[in-house]
């Protein structure tokens, strides 16, 4: 049985910023739609099949890699909590402040 997906406010804002960036950069909705579908598919995969998973340095936080982005999440018996969507081309020092 698939787990329920719960988005944090931070992750929702990050996703919207990423989609907005690609829309303005390409002047088209085509890539943002494709990328959003890719994110939804990856997150649904996490919810359906929670193993194998990649553990981070932060206890209880896992990561799913989708192209140049990392989806950070936590889970319990019933839910997947999406914490952050991180563009891996950014300064990794900024990531520490987001996840802690």
C-alpha positions in Angstrom: 0.0 0.0 0.0 1.3 3.4 -0.9 2.0 5.9 1.8 0.4 9.4 1.9 2.6 12.2 0.7 2.9 15.4 2.8 4.7 18.4 1.4 6.4 20.9 3.7 5.8 24.6 3.0 9.5 24.9 2.2 9.5 22.0 -0.3 6.3 23.4 -2.0 7.9 26.8 -2.4 11.1 25.3 -3.7 9.2 23.2 -6.3 7.2 26.3 -7.4 10.4 28.3 -7.7 12.1 25.6 -9.8 9.0 25.3 -12.1 8.8 29.1 -12.4 12.5 29.4 -13.3 12.2 26.8 -16.1 9.0 28.5 -17.4 10.7 31.9 -17.6 14.0 30.5 -18.9 12.3 28.6 -21.7 9.2 30.8 -22.3 7.2 27.6 -22.4 5.2 25.4 -20.1 6.4 22.2 -21.8 9.6 21.6 -19.7 8.0 22.6 -16.3 5.2 20.2 -16.9 7.6 17.4 -17.8 9.8 18.1 -14.8 6.8 18.3 -12.5 5.6 14.9 -13.8 9.1 13.6 -13.2 9.0 14.8 -9.6 5.6 13.4 -9.0 6.6 10.1 -10.5 9.7 9.9 -8.3 7.8 10.8 -5.2 5.1 8.2 -6.0 7.9 5.7 -6.4 9.1 6.6 -2.9 5.6 6.2 -1.5 5.0 2.8 -3.2 8.5 1.2 -2.8 10.4 2.8 0.1 13.4 0.5 -0.4 16.2 0.8 -1.5 16.7 4.3 -0.1 19.7 6.6 0.4 20.3 7.8 4.0 21.8 11.2 4.5 24.1 12.5 7.3 21.0 13.7 9.1 19.3 11.0 11.2 16.0 9.8 9.6 16.3 11.9 6.5 16.5 10.1 3.1 17.2 11.4 -0.4 15.9 10.5 -3.9 18.0 11.8 -6.8 16.1 13.1 -9.8 18.4 14.5 -12.5 20.2 17.5 -11.0 17.9 17.7 -8.0 17.7 15.8 -4.7 14.4 15.2 -2.9 14.9 15.1 0.9 12.3 13.3 2.8 11.4 11.5 6.0 8.9 8.7 6.5 6.9 7.0 9.1 4.5 4.0 8.9 1.8 5.9 7.0 3.4 9.1 5.4 6.2 10.4 3.3 7.2 13.9 4.4 8.9 15.9 1.6 11.3 18.3 3.4 13.2 19.9 0.5 13.9 19.8 -3.2 17.6 20.8 -3.7 19.3 21.8 -6.9 22.7 20.0 -6.7 24.4 22.8 -8.6 24.1 25.1 -5.6 26.5 25.7 -2.8 26.3 22.7 -0.4 26.8 25.0 2.6 23.3 26.4 2.0 21.8 23.0 2.2 22.9 22.5 5.8 20.9 25.6 6.8 17.8 24.3 5.0 17.9 20.8 6.5 18.8 21.6 10.1 
